[in-house]
Amino acid sequence: MLIWDHVGALRPPDCLQLQDISGNTRSRQEGDREVVVDLAIAGDVTDATVGIQEASMDYALVAHTSAASNAMLQNIQNGIIMSKILVVFGATGNQGGSVIESVLGNSKLSSEYKIRGVTRDPSKPKGQALAEKGVEVVKADLSDKESIQKVINGSHAVFAVTNYWEYMSKDIEVTQGKNIADACKSAGVSLLIWSSIPHAGRMTNGKLSHLPHFDAKADVADYIREQKIPACFLNAGCFMSNFVGSLQKSDEGNSLTLNVHPDSKMPLFDAAGDTGKFAAGILLNPSETLNKDIYAATGWYTPTDVVNAIEEFSGKKTTFNEVPDETFRKFLPDAIAEEMMETFMLVRDYAYYGPGGDKILEESLKVRSTVPEKPIIGAETNVFSSRRESQPP
């Protein structure tokens, strides 16, 4: 069995000499097939990721340190081989939790990856529940480079998401995203899935300038590309939860009031239900999605579609009301009023994703379709999960 030390490197050099236990050596040969796995190793290296080449079963490269290599060879001889590590940030949140659920629920991915879920407090009930499912739950602070590097070291793939609304600071979110990107580059991660959104300021030529929660994530995506980190950019659509949370409810029925047209097309996305399906599709199709934008949405829907679906689900009459921008703004808390008003202006005037979004979403849904569907029952935010509206904006 051919193995090589893989700590901090994407792949071994072609001139690598492979050594068997008797001391015989040969160079890496064409046709050797590599699979990156993680081994639990005692000694000088505690988390080493190695590759196994399956064209021959006779050779093994001694690792950088003798203690590590002895333990490595012993573990291989004993058959102690674990999966590649997938690091999931925001493990107890909607997006990270969805990724974990989808990976664990997919027979291929669950056998290929061991999940390392990152959260601020692994001792909380959600973290403990993940641990019971076999997830390695670890602690990290996105503003602490050292803690981020520690959890990413030894991993093959990373899913990363940041939360603008925690601090409501573009600078903080960009810094946190760059911290993750730098750690991925240093660790030699093979795939970073970055949860992003289009750059609203750039798309609208500065007309919509109060959307930092869009532009921060897009700025980090630009940085990831500049650093040439192997990545895929998962661009979330309009969160379905925003509509449910905006409903005005009464005994007589519901109403939804927004500054968009009744027939404005919106790419709807359920963070808890859809993130994992797209991320799993990316993991199952890494070569097809590498360095590409994937648009994460169930399909295109109008406000009329939204109220009809909510009415169907709730059994209560639900209506839609279109209002001018400034009127809508006055309905909202001051801290988010400008941002939410411009979010729906982006939907109404730029179809959210901008020019060509319909074609990219169509291709993105093919990636999602490679993941087996599970029936979704329950939450109002999932009312569109089994529906499709193919008409582009």
N, C-alpha and C positions, 0 to 999 in steps of 0.2 A: 504494500500500500504506500503510495507516494504522498508525503505531506511536506509542507514548508511553513516556516514561521510567518505569520501574516499580521503581526502587530503593527498597526499604523501604515499599512501599505495596501493598495488596491489589488495588486497581483504580484507574483514573484517575477523576477527578471528571466528572460529566455535562457540566459547562460547559467541559471541556478544549477548547482551540482546536488544531486540527490544521493543520499547515503543509506545503505541498508544496515541492519544491526551488526552484520559481520564486517562492515567497513568498506564494502564494495561501493563504487560510485558510478553514476552516469548522468548525462545532462538531460534536462527536460526535453521530451520528444513531441513532435507533431502528433496530434491525435489524443494526447493526454487530456482528459476532460476534468475540469475543476469544479468543485462544489465547496462553497465556503461554509464552515460550520464553527460552532463554539465548543471549546473543551473547558471543563473545570479542571484547573491545574494547580497542584500544590507546589510550593517552592518559591523561586524568585519571581515567577509570573503567576498571578492569581486569575487573570482574565485574559486568555490568549485566544485569538481567532486564527484558525489555520485553514488551509485548503487541502482537500483530498483529491488526488488525481486517480481516476479509476482505470486507466489504460493498462497499468501494471499493478500487481499487488505485492511487490517484493521490496520496495525501497521506502525509506523514511529519512527526511532531513533532520539533523540534530538542530535544536532551537538555539537561540542566542546564548542562553545560559545552561550550563550542564544540569543544574537542578531542575529547571523547567523542562528540558528535553527528556530527561529520564522519566519524569512524571508523565510527560506527554506520551512517550512511547508505551509506558505501562498502561495508561488509560486507553490507548488505542488497542493494545493487545487484550485488554479486559472488556473491550467493546463499549466503553463509556463515552459515547459520542452524542452530544446534544445538538439542538438546532441552531441555526443562525439567530442572532439577537436582533429583534425589532424593538427600538425604543419608541415609546409613545408618550409625548408630552400632553398634559391636560388629561391624564388617564381617568380621572373621576368626573370630568366635564362631559358635555354633550358630544363634542366632536371626537375627542380622544377615546371616550367610552364607546362610541359607535365603532371606531376602528378596532378596538380590542374585541368587541362582540363579533364583528364580521370575520376577523382573523381566526378567532377561536371556533367559530361556526363553520369554517371552510376546511374540509379534510386535508386538502393539499397544503394550505398555508399553515394550519395548526401543526402539521408534522414538520414543516420546513422552518418555522420560526418559534423561538422562545421569546415571549413578550416581557419587556422591562417597562413597566408603567411608572411614569414620573408624576409626582404630586407634591404639594407643599407639606402635607401631613399624612403619611402612610397609616397612622394609628386610627384615623377616623373610620367610621363604619363603611363608607364606600371603598376606601383603600383596603380594608380587611376583607370585604366581599370579593375584591379582585384577587387578593392573595389566595383565597379559598378556591378560586378557579385555576390556580397554577401560575398566576402572573407574579413576576418579581416586582414588588412595589417599592420604589425608592424615592428619596426626598431630594429635591433640588430647587434652587431659587433662580429664576430666569435672569436676575440682575447680578448673579454671582457666577463669574466665568469658571471658577475652579469647580464648583459643584456641578455645573453643566458638563464640563469636560469629563468629569468622573463618571457620570451616568452614560455618556455617549461612547466612551472608550470601549473598544472590543465589539462594537455593534456593526451590523451589516447595513441596516436600513433604519431610518428615523422618520417618524411622523411628528411634525411640529406645528403648534398653533399658539398664538399669543392672544391676550385679551385686552384690547384697547380700553374697554369700559371699566377695567379695574382701577386705572389711574387717570383715564381720560387725558393722556399725554402722548402725542405723536412721538416725541423724542424718546420717551421711555420705551414705547413699543418697538421703535426702530432699533434701539440699543439692545433690547432683549432678543430680537430676531437675529441681529448680527452676532450676538454672543453664541447663539445656537449654530449659526452658519460657520463661524470660526472653529467651533469645537468639532463640527462634522468634517471640516477640511483637515484639521489637525489629526483626527482619528482615522482618516482615510475611509470614511463611510461611502459605501457603494451607491446609495440612493437616499436622498433627502426629499420627502414629500412635504412641501411647504403649503400650509393653508393660507391662501392669499385672496385678494380681491383686485379688480382692475383699478388702475390709477385714474381717479375721477378728474383730478385737476388737469392732467395731460390729455385725457380723452375729450374734455370740454373746452380745451384751450384757455383754461383758467376761469371760465364762467362760473363753475361750481367750485368754490375755493374753501368751503367749510366742511369738507369730508375727510378729516384726518384718519378716521378708522379705515377708510379705503386706501388712502395714499401711503400710510405708514407700512401696511403689509406689502403694497406694490413696490415701495422703495427697498424693502428687504429682499424682495424677489429680484430686483435689479442688482442688488449687491451679490446675491447668490450666483447670478449669471456672470458678473464681473470676476468673481473668485473662481469661476470654472468648476464649481462643485456639482457633481452629478445629481440632478434634481428633477422633480416633476412638480408643477405648480397647480394646486387644486384650488380653483377659483369658485368660492361659494356663491350661490345665487341669492335671491331674496328669501330671507328666513320666514317660513310659514308662521312661526310663533309671533312675529311682529303683527300679523293681521289678527290673530286670535286675541293677542294682548290689547289691540286697538278697538275691539268690539265694545259697543255700548249696549249693555244688556238690560232688559226689563221683563216684566211678566208677560207683556204683550208680544215681545220679540226682540230681535237684535238689529243693530245698524252699524255699518262700517263707513267711516268718513275719511277720505284721503284727497290729496291734491293731484290725482291722476284721472284720466278719462275712464269711463266704464269699459271701453274696449282696449285700453292700454295693455300690451302684452308684457308679462312679467315671468322671468325664469325662477320658479319656486323651488325651494330647498328646505328640507327638514334636517336640521343639524344632527339630531339624535338618530334619525332613521336612515339618512342618505350618506353621511360622510364615510362611514365604514364601507359601504358598497363601492363607492368610487375608489377609495384607498385600496381596497382589496383588489379591484380591477387593475390598478396600477401595479401592485405587487405581483399579480399574475401575468402581467404583460410589460415587464420592465424595459425591454428593448424598444417596444413600440411607443412608450410614453416618456422615455428619457428626454429631458430638457424641453418638454412640451407643456403647453397650457391645457389643462383639463377643466372644463366648465361643469361645475357640480350643480345640477338642477334636475328635477323630475321631468320638466317640460315647460312649455309656454302656456300661461293662463292669464285671464283677465280678471279684474275685480268682480265682474258679473259671475265668472266661474267660481270665484272664491265664496261669494255670499250664497250662491246656489248650493255649493258643497257643504257649507256650514249649516245651512237650513236643512239639507238632507240628513246631516249627521245629528243635529240637535233636535230636529222636529219642530223648531220655532221659526216663524217668518223672519227672514233676514234681508235687509235692504242695503243698497250702496248709495252714498251721497258724495258727489264730487264738489269740492270747494276750491276757491282760489288759494294760491300759495300762502299769502299772508294770513288768511283766515285759518288755514290749517296750522300755521305756526303758532297762532295764539292759543290753540287748544293744548299745546305741549308745555312741559316744564322748561323753564328758561335754559337750564344746563344742556338740554339736548334739542331744543326747538329748531335752531338753524340747521343742525346736522340732519335731523330727520326730515325736515322740509326738503332739503337738497337731495337726500337719498331718493325720495319719490319723484323729484324733478329729474333725476338721473334715469329712473325707470321710464317716465313719461316721454322725455325728450331725446333720450339716447339709448333706449331699449336695454338699459343697465350695463350690458357687456360692450356696447358700442358696435360699430360696423363689423359685419361678418360674424357676429355672435351666434346667429342661428346655425351657421355651418359648423362652427367649432362645437357647439352643444350637440349637434347631431352626431358628430364623430365621438364626442365624449360619452354619449349614451351607449355607444357600442362597447366602450371599455367597461362601463358599468354592467352591461348585459352579460359579460363573461362570468359574473358572480351569480350563483343560483339565488333566486328570489325566495324570501320567506314571507308568508302572509303576515300582514301588520294589522293588528286589531287594537282599537282603543282610542288613543289620544287624538284630539281635534287637529293637532298639527300634522297628523298623518293622513288627512282626508284625501290628499292627492297622490299618495304613494303608489296606488295601483292604477292610476289614470295616466293617459298620455294625450297631450295636445300638440300635434306636430306642426301646426301653422306657425311660422316664424313671425317676428314683429315686422 
